[in-house]
Amino acid sequence: MTLAPVPIGDPRWLHAQALDAARIDYAWTAAQWERPHDCDRLFTAGPGAMALLRINPWDHTAHLLKIAVAANQEGTGTARQLWGQIENWLRAESIQAVHLEVREDNRRAVRFYEALGFGRLRTVRGYYSDGADALLLLKALNSSI
Ligand SMILES: CC(C)(COP(=O)(O)OP(=O)(O)OC[C@H]1O[C@@H](n2cnc3c(N)ncnc32)[C@H](O)[C@@H]1OP(=O)(O)O)[C@@H](O)C(=O)NCCC(=O)NCCS
């Protein structure tokens, strides 16, 4: 069965918001969670795993805004499995590529993304408000890209 995005207003959005607050630097504010962008798609795997993507239907790309698992689920493969199902959904939607930014010092996340097949596009110096650098990563979902 293909994983489907969580409908807006579903209580799973609150689980995702809680994970965001607990696990992600620069978490969204409550107002951002209450009014997601029309193109935002949330995916969850139980209350302890979530990913939020913004789909660009004009150029068939997706921006991975956030992905997180609860601390007690790290290293269990949950995040990898969730991403695999999201990739299936993206391919079915004819999305050609996914991009994201990650703090260069978030070693675990960088390793995770590289294990999933994301490649480094470039480094943006001082991208984050504390001066940390960002890595821009890209994964093509279509072999001709
Ligand atoms: C980033 C995050 C989602 C990765 O989840 P995870 O639980 O480590 O991922 P998985 O267990 O599914 O592991 C997937 C791959 O990541 C890599 N990985 C997992 N644990 C690792 C570790 N301790 N050290 C280095 N790499 C690791 C491995 O390559 C692994 O592949 P494998 O299963 O073939 O060995 C998780 O650490 C997290 O929620 N972090 C906090 C939020 C965050 O920083 N999100 C990213 C920015 S939005």
The ligand as an SDF file (V2000), in Angstrom:
LIG
                    3D

 48 50  0  0  0  0  0  0  0  0999 V2000
   17.9460   12.5100   10.9320 C   0  0  0  0  0  0  0  0  0  0  0  0
   17.1470   11.3410   11.4930 C   0  0  0  0  0  0  0  0  0  0  0  0
   15.7180   11.4120   10.9490 C   0  0  0  0  0  0  0  0  0  0  0  0
   17.8060   10.0380   11.0250 C   0  0  0  0  0  0  0  0  0  0  0  0
   17.1090    8.9710   11.6120 O   0  0  0  0  0  0  0  0  0  0  0  0
   17.8450    7.5780   12.0240 P   0  0  0  0  0  0  0  0  0  0  0  0
   16.9650    6.9360   13.0120 O   0  0  0  0  0  0  0  0  0  0  0  0
   19.2560    7.8220   12.3680 O   0  0  0  0  0  0  0  0  0  0  0  0
   17.7870    6.7980   10.6620 O   0  0  0  0  0  0  0  0  0  0  0  0
   17.7490    5.2500   10.4080 P   0  0  0  0  0  0  0  0  0  0  0  0
   17.8670    4.4570   11.6600 O   0  0  0  0  0  0  0  0  0  0  0  0
   16.5630    4.9930    9.5580 O   0  0  0  0  0  0  0  0  0  0  0  0
   19.1010    5.0480    9.5930 O   0  0  0  0  0  0  0  0  0  0  0  0
   19.1800    5.2940    8.2050 C   0  0  0  0  0  0  0  0  0  0  0  0
   20.6470    5.4770    7.7960 C   0  0  0  0  0  0  0  0  0  0  0  0
   21.2210    6.6190    8.4470 O   0  0  0  0  0  0  0  0  0  0  0  0
   22.5720    6.3100    8.8180 C   0  0  0  0  0  0  0  0  0  0  0  0
   22.7000    6.2940   10.2940 N   0  0  0  0  0  0  0  0  0  0  0  0
   21.8350    5.7840   11.1850 C   0  0  0  0  0  0  0  0  0  0  0  0
   22.3280    5.9200   12.4260 N   0  0  0  0  0  0  0  0  0  0  0  0
   23.5240    6.5210   12.3140 C   0  0  0  0  0  0  0  0  0  0  0  0
   24.4970    6.9350   13.2410 C   0  0  0  0  0  0  0  0  0  0  0  0
   24.3690    6.7300   14.5610 N   0  0  0  0  0  0  0  0  0  0  0  0
   25.6070    7.5300   12.7750 N   0  0  0  0  0  0  0  0  0  0  0  0
   25.7490    7.7330   11.4750 C   0  0  0  0  0  0  0  0  0  0  0  0
   24.8570    7.3610   10.5380 N   0  0  0  0  0  0  0  0  0  0  0  0
   23.7550    6.7730   10.9490 C   0  0  0  0  0  0  0  0  0  0  0  0
   22.9020    4.9650    8.3290 C   0  0  0  0  0  0  0  0  0  0  0  0
   23.5530    5.0830    7.0910 O   0  0  0  0  0  0  0  0  0  0  0  0
   21.5390    4.3240    8.1600 C   0  0  0  0  0  0  0  0  0  0  0  0
   21.5890    3.4050    7.1200 O   0  0  0  0  0  0  0  0  0  0  0  0
   21.5970    1.8340    7.4730 P   0  0  0  0  0  0  0  0  0  0  0  0
   20.2780    1.5660    8.1180 O   0  0  0  0  0  0  0  0  0  0  0  0
   21.7710    1.1960    6.1400 O   0  0  0  0  0  0  0  0  0  0  0  0
   22.7610    1.6220    8.3950 O   0  0  0  0  0  0  0  0  0  0  0  0
   17.1250   11.3460   13.0380 C   0  0  0  0  0  0  0  0  0  0  0  0
   18.4420   11.2860   13.5050 O   0  0  0  0  0  0  0  0  0  0  0  0
   16.4310   12.5600   13.6480 C   0  0  0  0  0  0  0  0  0  0  0  0
   15.2130   12.5680   13.8220 O   0  0  0  0  0  0  0  0  0  0  0  0
   17.2360   13.6020   14.0010 N   0  0  0  0  0  0  0  0  0  0  0  0
   16.6960   14.7880   14.6510 C   0  0  0  0  0  0  0  0  0  0  0  0
   15.9810   15.6700   13.6480 C   0  0  0  0  0  0  0  0  0  0  0  0
   16.9050   16.1280   12.5340 C   0  0  0  0  0  0  0  0  0  0  0  0
   18.0370   16.5260   12.7510 O   0  0  0  0  0  0  0  0  0  0  0  0
   16.3530   16.0850   11.2900 N   0  0  0  0  0  0  0  0  0  0  0  0
   17.1100   16.4830   10.1000 C   0  0  0  0  0  0  0  0  0  0  0  0
   17.0390   17.9330    9.8530 C   0  0  0  0  0  0  0  0  0  0  0  0
   15.3660   18.4880    9.5390 S   0  0  0  0  0  0  0  0  0  0  0  0
  1  2  1  0
  2  3  1  0
  2  4  1  0
  2 36  1  0
  4  5  1  0
  5  6  1  0
  6  7  2  0
  6  8  1  0
  6  9  1  0
  9 10  1  0
 10 11  2  0
 10 12  1  0
 10 13  1  0
 13 14  1  0
 14 15  1  0
 15 16  1  0
 15 30  1  0
 16 17  1  0
 17 18  1  0
 17 28  1  0
 18 19  1  0
 18 27  1  0
 19 20  2  0
 20 21  1  0
 21 22  1  0
 21 27  2  0
 22 23  1  0
 22 24  2  0
 24 25  1  0
 25 26  2  0
 26 27  1  0
 28 29  1  0
 28 30  1  0
 30 31  1  0
 31 32  1  0
 32 33  2  0
 32 34  1  0
 32 35  1  0
 36 37  1  0
 36 38  1  0
 38 39  2  0
 38 40  1  0
 40 41  1  0
 41 42  1  0
 42 43  1  0
 43 44  2  0
 43 45  1  0
 45 46  1  0
 46 47  1  0
 47 48  1  0
M  END
$$$$
